[in-house]
Amino acid sequence: MYNLTGKLAVVTGGAMGIGLATSKRLLKDGAIVVILDINESVLNSAIAELSPIGKVFGFICDVTDKSKVKELSEKISKEIGTVSILVNNAGTVVGGDFLDRPMEDWERTIAINLSALLYTTYAFLPAMYANDEGRIVNISSAAGLLGVPNLAVYSATKWAVYGLTESMRFEAKNRKKNGVKFSSIHPSYIAKGLFQGAKLGFLGNLIAPLLKDHDVIAKAIVESAIKRGRHSPKRPLTVGLVPRLRGILPDCWFQKLVVLLGIPDSMNGWEGRKS
C-alpha cells in the first residue's frame, strides 16, 4: 500500500469535477497537493475550499502550452519539492458528428486530452525515475475501450491515453524502475459535469448505470490506482466487461451488442457542463 503522507501530488484540471474531488481525497490522506488549472476564478474557489483540509497550492496553467508546463514544473520542484504523484485529469468534451464541427474543435480536443498529458509526464517523470518512486494516473474513459459516435475524436484521445499508459508501464519495467507505477482510469458517464445529459439505453443503463458523482472516480484514482497500483480501474466495475466481451465474441456480435446497449444513441441528450 502506497503511503501518501507528505507526498507531493500535482493534479491537472484540479479546480473542479474529478480533479477537485481527487485533490480532497489526497489532502485527507496527508498528501501535499498542487492544482494546475486554466480558470483563475474557479482555481481560487478551489483553493479556498481545500485549504482547511491540508496543504494546497494553485497555479494558473494552460497545460497545452509545453513551455509553460516546463517552466512551472521547474518552479514547483525548486519552491515546493519533488513531485511523487501526477494525476493527468485535465480534459474536455466536444460532442457532435465528426463533420459537423470545425477542425479547430478536434485539434483543441487532442491538445487538451492527449498532448497536454505528454507535456506534464515529460516534465515530472524524470524525477520519479531518478528516485525509483512515483505514481502517474491518466484519465481515460469507457470511450477509450470502444468507439462512441458523436464522440469520435474524444474516443480517439482516450484510446490513445490507454495505450500510452500501458506502454509507459512496460518502459518503466524495462528501466527496472519498479517503484514507478502507471494507471489509466476508465469512467462511464457521470450524471453531472462534462457528460451531463448523456445516457446509455435501457439495457445499457441497467448494466452500467450513471455514476452519481465525481467522487466515485476520485476514490478509484486514490484508493485503487495510487495506493494499490491497479493498472486500469473501471467505474462502474461492469465497464470491465467491454474488453472481456470484445475478446470472446465475434466482432459482428460485439458490434450488435454495442447497438443493443444503446451506445450509438447515448450522446443524443448530451448537454455538458453548464458553466
Buried (B, 14 or more C-beta within 10 A) or exposed (E): EBEBEEBBBBBBBBBBBBBBBBBBBBBEBEBBBBBBBBBEEBBBBBBEBBEEBBBBBBBBBBBBBBEBBBEBBEEBBEEBBBBBBBBBBBBBBBBBEEEEBEEEBBEBBBBBBBBBBBBBBEBBBEBBBEEEBBBBBBBBBBBBBBBBBBBBBBBBBBBBBBEBBBEBBEBBEEEEBEBBBBBBBBBBBBBBBBBBBBBBBEEBBEEBBBBEBBBBBBBBBBBBBBBEBBEBBBBBEBBBBBBEBBEEEEEEEBBEBBEEBBBBBBBEEBEBEEE
